[in-house]
Amino acid sequence: MAAEKVDFDNPSYLFHLYYDNGQLLADRDFEFKYDVVPEEYKPGPVTTQFPFRGEATNFLNQVVAAFQFDPRGGDPNFLKGKIAVKAPYVSDAQKVVFYDAQNKPLLTVFVSESSFCNDDGVCNSDRGEDEITCPNDCAGAVPLPPQETEEGPVSGMSMVILGILAAAFAAVGGWYAWRRWKKTKYVQENQFTNKLG
Protein backbone atom coordinates (compact mmCIF):
# COMPACT_ATOMS: atom_id res chain seq x y z
CA MET A 1 0.00 0.00 0.00
CA ALA A 2 1.56 3.34 -1.05
CA ALA A 3 1.55 6.05 1.58
CA GLU A 4 -0.35 9.21 0.76
CA LYS A 5 1.25 12.60 1.16
CA VAL A 6 0.03 14.31 4.31
CA ASP A 7 -1.97 17.22 2.92
CA PHE A 8 -1.56 19.77 5.71
CA ASP A 9 1.34 22.00 6.69
CA ASN A 10 3.60 21.24 9.63
CA PRO A 11 1.87 18.14 11.03
CA SER A 12 2.97 16.19 14.07
CA TYR A 13 2.60 12.68 15.46
CA LEU A 14 0.26 12.00 18.35
CA PHE A 15 1.13 8.70 20.08
CA HIS A 16 -1.47 6.90 22.18
CA LEU A 17 0.50 5.34 25.02
CA TYR A 18 0.06 3.88 28.46
CA TYR A 19 2.45 4.69 31.30
CA ASP A 20 2.93 2.02 33.98
CA ASN A 21 5.49 2.72 36.72
CA GLY A 22 8.32 3.70 34.41
CA GLN A 23 7.26 1.48 31.49
CA LEU A 24 5.68 2.60 28.22
CA LEU A 25 3.17 0.53 26.29
CA ALA A 26 0.89 1.16 23.34
CA ASP A 27 -2.63 2.01 24.50
CA ARG A 28 -4.74 -1.06 23.70
CA ASP A 29 -7.93 1.01 23.49
CA PHE A 30 -6.73 2.56 20.22
CA GLU A 31 -6.75 0.62 16.94
CA PHE A 32 -3.69 2.57 15.80
CA LYS A 33 -0.77 3.43 18.05
CA TYR A 34 -0.51 6.95 16.64
CA ASP A 35 -2.17 9.56 14.46
CA VAL A 36 -0.77 12.30 12.26
CA VAL A 37 -2.49 15.52 13.31
CA PRO A 38 -2.59 18.91 11.56
CA GLU A 39 -0.79 20.72 14.36
CA GLU A 40 2.76 21.99 14.35
CA TYR A 41 4.94 20.27 16.94
CA LYS A 42 6.03 22.62 19.67
CA PRO A 43 8.10 21.14 22.48
CA GLY A 44 6.44 21.83 25.79
CA PRO A 45 8.21 22.58 29.05
CA VAL A 46 9.77 19.51 30.65
CA THR A 47 9.42 19.96 34.40
CA THR A 48 11.14 16.76 35.49
CA GLN A 49 14.86 16.20 36.00
CA PHE A 50 14.54 12.81 34.35
CA PRO A 51 12.63 13.24 31.09
CA PHE A 52 11.86 10.42 28.70
CA ARG A 53 12.80 10.92 25.07
CA GLY A 54 11.97 9.68 21.61
CA GLU A 55 13.90 9.36 18.37
CA ALA A 56 12.51 9.13 14.84
CA THR A 57 14.65 7.00 12.52
CA ASN A 58 14.39 7.09 8.74
CA PHE A 59 14.63 4.22 6.23
CA LEU A 60 18.43 4.65 6.15
CA ASN A 61 18.56 4.04 9.94
CA GLN A 62 19.54 7.65 10.61
CA VAL A 63 18.08 9.51 13.59
CA VAL A 64 16.28 12.46 11.97
CA ALA A 65 14.30 13.89 14.90
CA ALA A 66 14.51 13.75 18.68
CA PHE A 67 12.16 15.02 21.38
CA GLN A 68 11.76 14.94 25.16
CA PHE A 69 8.63 14.52 27.27
CA ASP A 70 7.52 13.94 30.83
CA PRO A 71 5.27 10.85 30.94
CA ARG A 72 3.89 12.01 34.31
CA GLY A 73 2.95 15.43 32.96
CA GLY A 74 4.51 17.17 35.97
CA ASP A 75 2.55 15.09 38.50
CA PRO A 76 4.96 13.04 40.69
CA ASN A 77 1.99 11.05 42.04
CA PHE A 78 0.98 9.81 38.57
CA LEU A 79 2.13 6.19 38.40
CA LYS A 80 -0.15 4.53 35.88
CA GLY A 81 -2.53 5.58 33.11
CA LYS A 82 -3.10 6.75 29.54
CA ILE A 83 -0.87 9.45 28.09
CA ALA A 84 -0.69 11.24 24.74
CA VAL A 85 2.76 12.16 23.46
CA LYS A 86 3.33 14.58 20.59
CA ALA A 87 6.38 14.36 18.36
CA PRO A 88 7.61 16.11 15.21
CA TYR A 89 6.39 14.51 11.98
CA VAL A 90 9.11 13.19 9.66
CA SER A 91 8.25 12.48 6.01
CA ASP A 92 10.71 9.56 5.73
CA ALA A 93 10.39 8.09 9.23
CA GLN A 94 10.38 4.32 9.53
CA LYS A 95 10.01 4.11 13.32
CA VAL A 96 9.98 6.08 16.56
CA VAL A 97 11.79 4.60 19.56
CA PHE A 98 10.92 5.73 23.08
CA TYR A 99 13.57 5.72 25.84
CA ASP A 100 13.38 6.18 29.59
CA ALA A 101 15.57 8.59 31.57
CA GLN A 102 18.40 6.02 31.65
CA ASN A 103 18.37 5.71 27.82
CA LYS A 104 16.83 2.26 27.98
CA PRO A 105 14.59 1.60 24.94
CA LEU A 106 11.03 0.96 26.13
CA LEU A 107 8.84 0.95 23.03
CA THR A 108 9.20 1.04 19.24
CA VAL A 109 6.35 2.30 17.07
CA PHE A 110 6.62 1.80 13.29
CA VAL A 111 5.32 4.86 11.43
CA SER A 112 6.23 4.01 7.81
CA GLU A 113 2.52 3.78 6.87
CA SER A 114 2.31 7.58 7.11
CA SER A 115 5.67 8.30 5.42
CA PHE A 116 5.49 9.26 1.77
CA CYS A 117 9.27 9.55 1.32
CA ASN A 118 10.95 6.13 1.25
CA ASP A 119 14.69 6.93 0.85
CA ASP A 120 15.03 4.54 -2.10
CA GLY A 121 17.23 6.89 -4.13
CA VAL A 122 14.48 7.62 -6.68
CA CYS A 123 12.60 10.92 -6.67
CA ASN A 124 8.96 9.80 -6.99
CA SER A 125 7.02 13.01 -7.61
CA ASP A 126 3.71 11.10 -7.83
CA ARG A 127 4.14 10.15 -4.15
CA GLY A 128 4.80 13.77 -3.18
CA GLU A 129 8.58 13.52 -3.04
CA ASP A 130 10.52 16.69 -3.85
CA GLU A 131 13.70 18.44 -2.70
CA ILE A 132 11.96 19.80 0.41
CA THR A 133 9.90 16.78 1.51
CA CYS A 134 12.42 14.11 0.47
CA PRO A 135 15.96 15.50 0.17
CA ASN A 136 17.59 12.04 0.36
CA ASP A 137 15.83 11.03 -2.87
CA CYS A 138 15.43 14.35 -4.66
CA ALA A 139 18.39 16.62 -3.83
CA GLY A 140 19.87 17.39 -7.25
CA ALA A 141 17.82 14.62 -8.89
CA VAL A 142 15.45 14.98 -11.80
CA PRO A 143 12.01 13.87 -10.54
CA LEU A 144 10.47 10.90 -12.31
CA PRO A 145 7.20 11.75 -14.05
CA PRO A 146 4.11 10.15 -12.53
CA GLN A 147 3.53 6.62 -13.81
CA GLU A 148 0.57 5.98 -16.07
CA THR A 149 -2.35 4.25 -14.41
CA GLU A 150 -3.54 0.79 -15.38
CA GLU A 151 -6.22 2.37 -17.54
CA GLY A 152 -3.60 4.33 -19.48
CA PRO A 153 -2.15 3.35 -22.84
CA VAL A 154 0.17 0.39 -23.13
CA SER A 155 3.80 1.39 -23.70
CA GLY A 156 5.60 0.74 -27.01
CA MET A 157 7.83 -1.96 -25.49
CA SER A 158 4.77 -3.79 -24.15
CA MET A 159 3.24 -3.71 -27.64
CA VAL A 160 6.39 -5.26 -29.14
CA ILE A 161 6.41 -8.04 -26.53
CA LEU A 162 2.70 -8.73 -27.08
CA GLY A 163 3.28 -8.86 -30.83
CA ILE A 164 6.14 -11.37 -30.48
CA LEU A 165 4.04 -13.57 -28.17
CA ALA A 166 1.09 -13.47 -30.59
CA ALA A 167 3.36 -14.46 -33.50
CA ALA A 168 4.88 -17.30 -31.47
CA PHE A 169 1.45 -18.66 -30.53
CA ALA A 170 0.31 -18.41 -34.15
CA ALA A 171 3.42 -20.29 -35.34
CA VAL A 172 2.99 -23.08 -32.78
CA GLY A 173 -0.72 -23.33 -33.54
CA GLY A 174 0.01 -23.49 -37.29
CA TRP A 175 2.65 -26.20 -36.80
CA TYR A 176 0.24 -28.33 -34.74
CA ALA A 177 -2.52 -27.88 -37.34
CA TRP A 178 -0.17 -28.85 -40.20
CA ARG A 179 1.10 -31.91 -38.26
CA ARG A 180 -2.43 -33.05 -37.53
CA TRP A 181 -3.46 -32.58 -41.15
CA LYS A 182 -0.42 -34.65 -42.30
CA LYS A 183 -1.22 -37.43 -39.83
CA THR A 184 -4.89 -37.53 -40.85
CA LYS A 185 -3.91 -37.60 -44.55
CA TYR A 186 -1.40 -40.42 -43.89
CA VAL A 187 -4.01 -42.49 -42.02
CA GLN A 188 -6.58 -41.93 -44.77
CA GLU A 189 -4.08 -42.96 -47.50
CA ASN A 190 -3.15 -46.14 -45.59
CA GLN A 191 -6.82 -47.04 -45.10
CA PHE A 192 -7.48 -46.50 -48.85
CA THR A 193 -4.42 -48.63 -49.76
CA ASN A 194 -5.48 -51.42 -47.40
CA LYS A 195 -8.96 -51.49 -48.94
CA LEU A 196 -7.46 -51.80 -52.44
CA GLY A 197 -5.09 -54.53 -51.35
C-alpha positions in Angstrom: 0.0 0.0 0.0 1.6 3.3 -1.0 1.6 6.1 1.6 -0.3 9.2 0.8 1.2 12.6 1.2 0.0 14.3 4.3 -2.0 17.2 2.9 -1.6 19.8 5.7 1.3 22.0 6.7 3.6 21.2 9.6 1.9 18.1 11.0 3.0 16.2 14.1 2.6 12.7 15.5 0.3 12.0 18.4 1.1 8.7 20.1 -1.5 6.9 22.2 0.5 5.3 25.0 0.1 3.9 28.5 2.5 4.7 31.3 2.9 2.0 34.0 5.5 2.7 36.7 8.3 3.7 34.4 7.3 1.5 31.5 5.7 2.6 28.2 3.2 0.5 26.3 0.9 1.2 23.3 -2.6 2.0 24.5 -4.7 -1.1 23.7 -7.9 1.0 23.5 -6.7 2.6 20.2 -6.7 0.6 16.9 -3.7 2.6 15.8 -0.8 3.4 18.1 -0.5 6.9 16.6 -2.2 9.6 14.5 -0.8 12.3 12.3 -2.5 15.5 13.3 -2.6 18.9 11.6 -0.8 20.7 14.4 2.8 22.0 14.3 4.9 20.3 16.9 6.0 22.6 19.7 8.1 21.1 22.5 6.4 21.8 25.8 8.2 22.6 29.0 9.8 19.5 30.7 9.4 20.0 34.4 11.1 16.8 35.5 14.9 16.2 36.0 14.5 12.8 34.4 12.6 13.2 31.1 11.9 10.4 28.7 12.8 10.9 25.1 12.0 9.7 21.6 13.9 9.4 18.4 12.5 9.1 14.8 14.7 7.0 12.5 14.4 7.1 8.7 14.6 4.2 6.2 18.4 4.7 6.1 18.6 4.0 9.9 19.5 7.6 10.6 18.1 9.5 13.6 16.3 12.5 12.0 14.3 13.9 14.9 14.5 13.7 18.7 12.2 15.0 21.4 11.8 14.9 25.2 8.6 14.5 27.3 7.5 13.9 30.8 5.3 10.9 30.9 3.9 12.0 34.3 3.0 15.4 33.0 4.5 17.2 36.0 2.6 15.1 38.5 5.0 13.0 40.7 2.0 11.1 42.0 1.0 9.8 38.6 2.1 6.2 38.4 -0.2 4.5 35.9 -2.5 5.6 33.1 -3.1 6.7 29.5 -0.9 9.4 28.1 -0.7 11.2 24.7 2.8 12.2 23.5 3.3 14.6 20.6 6.4 14.4 18.4 7.6 16.1 15.2 6.4 14.5 12.0 9.1 13.2 9.7 8.2 12.5 6.0 10.7 9.6 5.7 10.4 8.1 9.2 10.4 4.3 9.5 10.0 4.1 13.3 10.0 6.1 16.6 11.8 4.6 19.6 10.9 5.7 23.1 13.6 5.7 25.8 13.4 6.2 29.6 15.6 8.6 31.6 18.4 6.0 31.6 18.4 5.7 27.8 16.8 2.3 28.0 14.6 1.6 24.9 11.0 1.0 26.1 8.8 0.9 23.0 9.2 1.0 19.2 6.3 2.3 17.1 6.6 1.8 13.3 5.3 4.9 11.4 6.2 4.0 7.8 2.5 3.8 6.9 2.3 7.6 7.1 5.7 8.3 5.4 5.5 9.3 1.8 9.3 9.5 1.3 10.9 6.1 1.2 14.7 6.9 0.8 15.0 4.5 -2.1 17.2 6.9 -4.1 14.5 7.6 -6.7 12.6 10.9 -6.7 9.0 9.8 -7.0 7.0 13.0 -7.6 3.7 11.1 -7.8 4.1 10.1 -4.2 4.8 13.8 -3.2 8.6 13.5 -3.0 10.5 16.7 -3.8 13.7 18.4 -2.7 12.0 19.8 0.4 9.9 16.8 1.5 12.4 14.1 0.5 16.0 15.5 0.2 17.6 12.0 0.4 15.8 11.0 -2.9 15.4 14.4 -4.7 18.4 16.6 -3.8 19.9 17.4 -7.3 17.8 14.6 -8.9 15.4 15.0 -11.8 12.0 13.9 -10.5 10.5 10.9 -12.3 7.2 11.8 -14.0 4.1 10.2 -12.5 3.5 6.6 -13.8 0.6 6.0 -16.1 -2.4 4.3 -14.4 -3.5 0.8 -15.4 -6.2 2.4 -17.5 -3.6 4.3 -19.5 -2.2 3.3 -22.8 0.2 0.4 -23.1 3.8 1.4 -23.7 5.6 0.7 -27.0 7.8 -2.0 -25.5 4.8 -3.8 -24.2 3.2 -3.7 -27.6 6.4 -5.3 -29.1 6.4 -8.0 -26.5 2.7 -8.7 -27.1 3.3 -8.9 -30.8 6.1 -11.4 -30.5 4.0 -13.6 -28.2 1.1 -13.5 -30.6 3.4 -14.5 -33.5 4.9 -17.3 -31.5 1.4 -18.7 -30.5 0.3 -18.4 -34.1 3.4 -20.3 -35.3 3.0 -23.1 -32.8 -0.7 -23.3 -33.5 0.0 -23.5 -37.3 2.7 -26.2 -36.8 0.2 -28.3 -34.7 -2.5 -27.9 -37.3 -0.2 -28.9 -40.2 1.1 -31.9 -38.3 -2.4 -33.1 -37.5 -3.5 -32.6 -41.2 -0.4 -34.6 -42.3 -1.2 -37.4 -39.8 -4.9 -37.5 -40.8 -3.9 -37.6 -44.5 -1.4 -40.4 -43.9 -4.0 -42.5 -42.0 -6.6 -41.9 -44.8 -4.1 -43.0 -47.5 -3.1 -46.1 -45.6 -6.8 -47.0 -45.1 -7.5 -46.5 -48.8 -4.4 -48.6 -49.8 -5.5 -51.4 -47.4 -9.0 -51.5 -48.9 -7.5 -51.8 -52.4 -5.1 -54.5 -51.4 
